[in-house]
């Protein structure tokens, strides 16, 4: 995915905590989101793609925002 593809997306870090929680809960409740894997990389990729469909950009740095500072 290029920057041009993601320019219209809202960064995950810009969402307020309540919206992040709502998205996490919606993802967990979506039967499509049962990845069948323990791989953190696969789960992160799946969550990232799911969020793109909802207009949100998620990056690996969003997993540990305190480390990105």
ABEGO torsion letter per residue (X at the ends): XBAAAAAABBBAAABBAAAAAAAAAAAAABAAABAGBABAAAAAAAAAAAAAAAGBBBBAAAABAAAAX
